Amino acid sequence: MSGQRKCPDCGSSEIVEDAHYAQNQLVCADCGFILTEGLLTTTFQDEEHLQEVTYSRSTGQNEQLSRCKLRGIKRVQDLCKVLYLPAVFEDTALSYFQRAIEHPSFHLVSLEKKEILVGCCVFVTCRQHNWPLTMGTICSLLYADKELFASVYLCVLKELELDVPALSLTDLVKTHLNSFKLFQSSASVPAKFAEDKEKMVARTIQIVELASETWLVTGRHPIPIVTAAAYLAWQSLQPVGRLTCTFARFCKMAGTDLPPPAHLRLKELNDILLRMASQLAWLRVLNVDKKTVVKHIGDLLQHRHFLLRSSFSSGDTEDQSATAVGDGSVSSPQAAGCSAQAEGCHPGGKQKCSSVRRPLLPPCLINPRKRLRTAALSPSDQAITGDEAISDSEIEQYLRSQEEMQEFSKAQAWH
């Protein structure tokens, strides 16, 4: 029987019968090609109508999901190769992707979100292994929207119940500056603007640490702060010729985005540096401003701990200094000069400085947001005096029931 037929794939005449799931089918013994296949009843809908289906059709309902899953696995592998990640990272990212693609929350999402899902699994893996990688890097590789990526990322953490540690500022600085194009001369980067990578990374880390010590990082997105710190570090390494370069031009040459809050973070960093510079006598003579203070960032960072303690003080210290000056209990001219400087005045006492010593507080306390004005009361509300009559039904609303009284007494017992 089998010798009379030939395989349409390889031309072999070795055709045998094979029982697959109790269904006979003709198979080529040389290449394994299936000439005829048996009939199965595996689909619930077909079984309900007593219709037999072939084996290929019985698994057709999962064909689209399998194709999507295989394509996602290939994308995860390609992304790991582009980022030069170790093999163990790739295995972890693949396991996360397989869990996510099989989760009901990601079955009916768009193709764009499924593409972002690949990046989220790789991003989570890198964070868990303390591998410095930013969300912006993943978004640039996938050409994905950052806000959409963030929403899918949070959904992945929630649905898969993953724990991701925060990335340290030092690692974030190194990763963010790796994408800068300022470390070698090119057509878009003149020779005077090119900078040594290690020097710039080290100086940027010091400025970011200063920002962390002065509350500028707390509750803020770190990328604008790192970008502003990198700009100051780049200017301070070779101030001549770089002071005229604007923040926007710097980011354009570096090939990085300029986040909208970065200008505010730059202004806050300049304010901190100016306040520290006011504690050095030779800088007070030079009358440094927000542009020229960049020249002295190296000296300020070298003695930043002492200058921070000298630049900021609590209200009690200021009151004690003022009392000591008023009582004439200053023991020496040097102490009198320090007290005058603490009050924000020049040693001559004729001109007052613009910077007055204040406690080191977070920016949200120094410059709180303005509260919205409440709407004016209507004439009917203004007419309420509190002496109006109260009905019995209104009184009953304020009376506690027996159950409420019992719960209240139990709560009071804990105090």
KOLNUPA-878863 format. One line per 3 residues: number of its first residue (from 1); their letters; for each residue x, y, z of C-alpha. Coordinates in nm, 3 decimals, m for minus. Last residue first. Example, Ala and Ser with C-alpha at 12.3 -4.5 7.8 and 13.67 -1.06 7.14 Angstrom:
<nodes>
2) sa) 1.367,m0.106,0.714 ~ 1.230,m0.450,0.780
</nodes>
This chain:
<nodes>
415) hwa) m0.457,5.530,7.359 ~ m0.563,5.177,7.263 ~ m0.862,5.188,7.495
412) qak) m1.002,5.488,7.309 ~ m1.052,5.276,7.000 ~ m1.253,5.024,7.197
409) sfe) m1.467,5.303,7.343 ~ m1.533,5.440,6.994 ~ m1.629,5.097,6.867
406) qme) m1.880,5.062,7.149 ~ m2.020,5.412,7.091 ~ m2.058,5.343,6.720
403) eqs) m2.249,5.027,6.795 ~ m2.485,5.209,7.032 ~ m2.551,5.480,6.777
400) rly) m2.378,5.814,6.791 ~ m2.581,6.133,6.769 ~ m2.480,6.387,6.503
397) qei) m2.735,6.276,6.242 ~ m3.004,6.268,6.510 ~ m2.963,6.644,6.559
394) esd) m3.043,6.705,6.193 ~ m3.363,6.503,6.223 ~ m3.461,6.698,6.536
391) sia) m3.437,7.030,6.354 ~ m3.166,7.287,6.422 ~ m3.253,7.658,6.461
388) edg) m3.000,7.910,6.330 ~ m2.749,8.065,6.568 ~ m2.448,7.973,6.358
385) tia) m2.432,8.310,6.182 ~ m2.519,8.213,5.824 ~ m2.585,8.531,5.619
382) qds) m2.250,8.499,5.445 ~ m2.362,8.168,5.296 ~ m2.679,8.327,5.150
379) psl) m2.478,8.621,5.013 ~ m2.245,8.379,4.832 ~ m1.899,8.327,4.968
376) aat) m1.610,8.423,4.742 ~ m1.434,8.137,4.568 ~ m1.114,8.013,4.723
373) rlr) m0.789,8.138,4.581 ~ m0.560,7.865,4.460 ~ m0.259,7.807,4.676
370) krp) 0.076,7.925,4.555 ~ 0.340,7.656,4.549 ~ 0.596,7.672,4.822
367) nil) 0.933,7.835,4.749 ~ 1.153,7.767,5.052 ~ 0.947,7.472,5.173
364) cpp) 0.925,7.297,4.834 ~ 1.292,7.382,4.777 ~ 1.395,7.156,5.067
361) llp) 1.552,7.339,5.361 ~ 1.906,7.436,5.457 ~ 1.841,7.714,5.705
358) rrv) 1.894,8.074,5.592 ~ 2.186,8.306,5.558 ~ 2.107,8.616,5.359
355) ssc) 2.227,8.651,5.001 ~ 2.171,8.994,4.843 ~ 2.453,9.148,5.038
352) kqk) 2.403,9.464,5.241 ~ 2.610,9.772,5.178 ~ 2.740,10.008,5.449
349) ggp) 2.850,9.751,5.711 ~ 3.216,9.780,5.619 ~ 3.265,9.404,5.659
346) hcg) 2.997,9.344,5.392 ~ 2.658,9.231,5.516 ~ 2.467,8.899,5.502
343) eaq) 2.400,8.865,5.874 ~ 2.645,8.581,5.889 ~ 2.900,8.807,5.724
340) asc) 2.860,9.054,6.006 ~ 2.901,8.776,6.256 ~ 3.214,8.654,6.081
337) gaa) 3.357,9.007,6.082 ~ 3.284,9.043,6.452 ~ 3.453,8.711,6.515
334) qps) 3.760,8.833,6.328 ~ 3.749,9.161,6.518 ~ 3.767,8.966,6.844
331) svs) 3.562,8.870,7.150 ~ 3.214,8.953,7.031 ~ 3.011,9.029,7.341
328) gdg) 2.893,9.370,7.220 ~ 2.540,9.291,7.332 ~ 2.396,9.354,6.986
325) vat) 2.665,9.147,6.812 ~ 2.611,8.851,7.044 ~ 2.234,8.878,7.009
322) asq) 2.260,8.876,6.630 ~ 2.487,8.572,6.637 ~ 2.253,8.390,6.876
319) det) 1.952,8.468,6.660 ~ 2.132,8.341,6.350 ~ 2.230,8.020,6.523
316) dgs) 1.872,7.965,6.642 ~ 1.737,8.013,6.289 ~ 1.943,7.726,6.159
313) sfs) 2.248,7.770,5.945 ~ 2.345,7.744,5.582 ~ 2.654,7.878,5.406
310) srl) 2.912,7.780,5.668 ~ 2.798,7.419,5.697 ~ 2.777,7.399,5.319
307) lfh) 3.121,7.552,5.281 ~ 3.279,7.297,5.516 ~ 3.125,7.001,5.333
304) rhq) 3.189,7.150,4.988 ~ 3.563,7.202,5.032 ~ 3.679,7.029,4.711
301) lld) 3.345,7.095,4.543 ~ 3.384,7.471,4.584 ~ 3.742,7.469,4.458
298) gih) 3.649,7.273,4.143 ~ 3.334,7.482,4.087 ~ 3.541,7.802,4.067
295) kvv) 3.507,7.881,3.697 ~ 3.136,7.796,3.707 ~ 3.082,8.086,3.948
292) tkk) 3.132,8.317,3.650 ~ 2.788,8.261,3.500 ~ 2.570,8.261,3.814
289) dvn) 2.756,8.560,3.956 ~ 3.097,8.614,4.114 ~ 3.174,8.943,4.285
286) lvr) 3.553,8.900,4.259 ~ 3.608,9.027,4.615 ~ 3.356,8.777,4.749
283) lwa) 3.549,8.503,4.569 ~ 3.874,8.584,4.753 ~ 3.693,8.578,5.087
280) lqs) 3.527,8.237,5.043 ~ 3.191,8.202,5.220 ~ 2.998,8.374,4.940
277) amr) 3.109,8.097,4.705 ~ 2.890,7.849,4.894 ~ 2.584,8.069,4.842
274) lli) 2.673,8.111,4.476 ~ 2.710,7.733,4.434 ~ 2.370,7.669,4.594
271) dnl) 2.203,7.932,4.376 ~ 2.369,7.787,4.064 ~ 2.234,7.442,4.151
268) ekl) 1.883,7.584,4.188 ~ 1.906,7.762,3.851 ~ 2.025,7.444,3.680
265) rlh) 1.740,7.245,3.838 ~ 1.493,7.502,3.703 ~ 1.645,7.481,3.353
262) app) 1.631,7.098,3.372 ~ 1.257,7.102,3.448 ~ 1.169,7.098,3.072
259) pld) 1.389,6.797,2.988 ~ 1.660,6.875,2.730 ~ 1.704,6.559,2.527
256) tga) 2.044,6.414,2.448 ~ 2.273,6.425,2.144 ~ 2.561,6.583,2.334
253) mkc) 2.581,6.864,2.078 ~ 2.208,6.933,2.112 ~ 2.226,6.915,2.491
250) fra) 2.507,7.174,2.496 ~ 2.321,7.397,2.251 ~ 2.016,7.401,2.480
247) ftc) 2.224,7.482,2.788 ~ 2.389,7.775,2.614 ~ 2.756,7.795,2.519
244) tlr) 2.901,8.134,2.614 ~ 3.072,7.994,2.922 ~ 3.241,7.731,2.707
241) gvp) 3.518,7.933,2.541 ~ 3.728,7.960,2.854 ~ 3.553,7.759,3.124
238) qls) 3.737,7.434,3.046 ~ 3.651,7.176,3.316 ~ 3.387,7.404,3.469
235) qwa) 3.170,7.414,3.156 ~ 3.144,7.036,3.126 ~ 3.072,6.998,3.496
232) lya) 2.799,7.264,3.482 ~ 2.633,7.093,3.183 ~ 2.666,6.748,3.343
229) aat) 2.499,6.880,3.659 ~ 2.205,7.014,3.455 ~ 2.164,6.679,3.278
226) vip) 2.193,6.485,3.604 ~ 1.929,6.706,3.765 ~ 1.693,6.672,3.466
223) iph) 1.743,6.290,3.473 ~ 1.680,6.244,3.847 ~ 1.303,6.308,3.858
220) rgt) 1.244,6.495,4.180 ~ 1.112,6.392,4.523 ~ 1.445,6.457,4.693
217) vlw) 1.714,6.545,4.439 ~ 1.755,6.914,4.523 ~ 1.761,6.853,4.899
214) tes) 2.106,7.014,4.949 ~ 2.305,6.693,5.008 ~ 2.157,6.535,4.694
211) ale) 2.252,6.837,4.483 ~ 2.607,6.816,4.617 ~ 2.614,6.446,4.527
208) viq) 2.498,6.543,4.176 ~ 2.782,6.796,4.155 ~ 3.038,6.534,4.262
205) itr) 2.900,6.279,4.014 ~ 2.923,6.535,3.734 ~ 3.290,6.602,3.811
202) avm) 3.375,6.230,3.800 ~ 3.176,6.174,3.478 ~ 3.340,6.474,3.310
199) kek) 3.690,6.368,3.403 ~ 3.630,6.009,3.291 ~ 3.482,6.113,2.957
196) dea) 3.752,6.357,2.850 ~ 3.592,6.654,2.680 ~ 3.517,6.780,2.330
193) fka) 3.397,7.142,2.318 ~ 3.729,7.296,2.210 ~ 3.759,7.037,1.931
190) pvs) 3.424,7.127,1.779 ~ 3.132,6.881,1.820 ~ 2.890,6.853,1.524
187) ass) 3.153,6.759,1.266 ~ 3.332,6.542,1.518 ~ 3.570,6.567,1.811
184) qfl) 3.547,6.297,2.075 ~ 3.392,6.273,2.420 ~ 3.099,6.505,2.360
181) kfs) 2.857,6.258,2.201 ~ 2.671,6.172,2.521 ~ 2.512,5.824,2.547
178) nlh) 2.752,5.707,2.817 ~ 2.661,6.017,3.019 ~ 2.326,5.872,3.122
175) tkv) 2.475,5.540,3.228 ~ 2.753,5.690,3.435 ~ 2.519,5.940,3.600
172) ldt) 2.261,5.669,3.676 ~ 2.525,5.447,3.833 ~ 2.626,5.728,4.066
169) lsl) 2.267,5.824,4.141 ~ 2.181,5.473,4.256 ~ 1.911,5.281,4.070
166) apv) 1.608,5.188,4.278 ~ 1.540,4.821,4.343 ~ 1.270,4.640,4.138
163) dle) 1.030,4.398,4.306 ~ 0.800,4.212,4.071 ~ 0.437,4.121,4.138
160) lek) 0.374,4.003,3.779 ~ 0.058,4.212,3.746 ~ 0.184,4.515,3.939
157) lvc) 0.539,4.535,3.804 ~ 0.413,4.478,3.449 ~ 0.146,4.748,3.490
154) lyv) 0.408,4.995,3.613 ~ 0.620,4.924,3.306 ~ 0.320,4.957,3.073
151) saf) 0.245,5.303,3.215 ~ 0.612,5.410,3.200 ~ 0.645,5.294,2.839
148) lek) 0.335,5.492,2.742 ~ 0.481,5.804,2.901 ~ 0.818,5.749,2.735
145) day) 0.680,5.696,2.385 ~ 0.865,5.415,2.211 ~ 1.127,5.425,1.936
142) lls) 1.239,5.084,2.064 ~ 1.606,5.179,2.104 ~ 1.522,5.532,2.218
139) cit) 1.267,5.402,2.468 ~ 1.519,5.158,2.616 ~ 1.776,5.434,2.660
136) gmt) 1.518,5.671,2.810 ~ 1.423,5.413,3.071 ~ 1.776,5.420,3.198
133) lpw) 2.018,5.130,3.236 ~ 2.279,5.070,3.504 ~ 2.285,4.694,3.574
130) nhq) 2.193,4.635,3.937 ~ 2.079,4.280,3.854 ~ 1.719,4.367,3.944
127) rct) 1.740,4.687,3.740 ~ 1.871,4.505,3.434 ~ 1.596,4.245,3.452
124) vfv) 1.325,4.507,3.491 ~ 1.452,4.691,3.181 ~ 1.463,4.373,2.973
121) ccg) 1.104,4.288,3.070 ~ 0.993,4.645,3.007 ~ 1.158,4.653,2.665
118) vli) 0.965,4.348,2.547 ~ 0.643,4.491,2.690 ~ 0.705,4.802,2.481
115) ekk) 0.663,4.591,2.167 ~ 0.346,4.442,2.315 ~ 0.227,4.795,2.388
112) els) 0.280,4.897,2.026 ~ 0.106,4.582,1.903 ~ m0.205,4.684,2.095
109) vlh) m0.328,4.509,2.409 ~ m0.580,4.224,2.404 ~ m0.380,3.948,2.570
106) fsp) m0.173,4.166,2.804 ~ m0.396,4.170,3.114 ~ m0.477,3.800,3.069
103) hei) m0.116,3.703,3.152 ~ 0.041,3.471,2.894 ~ 0.243,3.754,2.738
100) arq) 0.363,3.860,3.084 ~ 0.486,3.521,3.201 ~ 0.664,3.458,2.872
97) fys) 0.819,3.805,2.888 ~ 0.941,3.755,3.244 ~ 1.102,3.422,3.154
94) lat) 1.268,3.579,2.851 ~ 1.409,3.864,3.060 ~ 1.555,3.618,3.310
91) def) 1.719,3.409,3.039 ~ 1.859,3.719,2.868 ~ 2.007,3.848,3.193
88) vap) 2.176,3.513,3.255 ~ 2.336,3.537,2.910 ~ 2.510,3.863,2.993
85) lyl) 2.384,4.188,2.836 ~ 2.560,4.347,2.540 ~ 2.283,4.610,2.502
82) vkc) 2.227,4.522,2.134 ~ 2.242,4.151,2.220 ~ 1.981,4.190,2.494
79) ldq) 1.753,4.375,2.251 ~ 1.787,4.099,1.991 ~ 1.702,3.827,2.243
76) vrk) 1.398,4.015,2.368 ~ 1.283,4.077,2.008 ~ 1.316,3.707,1.922
73) igr) 1.109,3.616,2.227 ~ 0.847,3.870,2.122 ~ 0.827,3.720,1.772
70) lkc) 0.781,3.373,1.919 ~ 0.505,3.497,2.149 ~ 0.323,3.678,1.873
67) rsl) 0.336,3.368,1.651 ~ 0.216,3.150,1.938 ~ m0.073,3.384,2.015
64) qen) m0.183,3.386,1.650 ~ m0.165,3.005,1.618 ~ m0.359,2.933,1.937
61) qgt) m0.695,2.881,1.763 ~ m0.521,2.681,1.490 ~ m0.442,2.391,1.722
58) srs) m0.745,2.181,1.620 ~ m0.710,2.294,1.259 ~ m0.372,2.123,1.222
55) ytv) m0.502,1.803,1.386 ~ m0.806,1.777,1.160 ~ m1.158,1.851,1.278
52) eql) m1.463,1.626,1.337 ~ m1.799,1.790,1.390 ~ m2.041,1.670,1.659
49) hee) m2.186,2.021,1.707 ~ m2.071,2.038,2.068 ~ m1.746,1.867,1.976
46) dqf) m1.675,2.142,1.726 ~ m1.726,2.414,1.986 ~ m1.514,2.234,2.243
43) ttt) m1.224,2.190,2.002 ~ m1.041,1.859,2.039 ~ m1.230,1.628,1.808
40) llg) m0.954,1.477,1.597 ~ m0.940,1.337,1.242 ~ m0.632,1.163,1.109
37) etl) m0.367,1.303,0.884 ~ m0.279,1.239,0.524 ~ 0.057,1.289,0.352
34) ifg) 0.251,1.391,0.661 ~ 0.617,1.464,0.573 ~ 0.862,1.289,0.807
31) cda) 1.161,1.319,0.573 ~ 1.256,0.953,0.509 ~ 0.968,0.755,0.661
28) cvl) 0.706,0.967,0.485 ~ 0.388,0.963,0.694 ~ 0.034,0.835,0.629
25) qnq) m0.209,0.883,0.920 ~ m0.403,0.661,1.156 ~ m0.577,0.822,1.455
22) ayh) m0.528,0.678,1.806 ~ m0.348,0.998,1.914 ~ m0.109,0.949,1.622
19) ade) m0.099,0.600,1.468 ~ 0.153,0.591,1.185 ~ 0.113,0.431,0.846
16) vie) 0.419,0.420,0.628 ~ 0.533,0.580,0.302 ~ 0.882,0.491,0.180
13) ssg) 0.831,0.598,m0.183 ~ 1.060,0.899,m0.153 ~ 0.997,1.201,m0.372
10) cdp) 1.125,1.450,m0.110 ~ 0.820,1.672,m0.053 ~ 0.544,1.509,m0.258
7) ckr) 0.622,1.172,m0.092 ~ 0.548,0.889,m0.331 ~ 0.266,0.636,m0.330
4) qgs) 0.260,0.273,m0.450 ~ 0.500,0.147,m0.182 ~ 0.263,0.244,0.100
1) m) 0.000,0.000,0.000
</nodes>
